[in-house]
């Protein structure tokens, strides 16, 4: 998997998150719609941070990749803290947050289907 595919998934995550939040604003109760919005935003931020971490790991020499993988721990703790604070401080529903946060699964599925149907052009091999 290339970094370009991760960038495409990230872009689709933002698009589907915005669409889902917009639809939820019209068809769901206020607390549910706000939960969808908060969940989608947290999902998008989480995926962006993960993509940047993966880019950094792939750019690092193989012997330095192990210690850099420990950066995922503070990211996960931060995500859990943000999710807990949102649920505690904002008038949102847990079901809405769950629906909004799961948008990354749909973005991965959409991009995988697009990848199978229209694969990216192969890079030309250098002549020796």
Secondary structure by P-SEA (a helix, b strand, c coil): ccaaaaaaaaaaaaaaaaaaaaaaaccccaaaaaaaaaaaaaaaaaaaaaaaaaaaaaacccccccccccaaaaaaaaaaaaaaaaaccccccaaaaaaaaaaaaaaaaaaaaaaaaccccccccccc
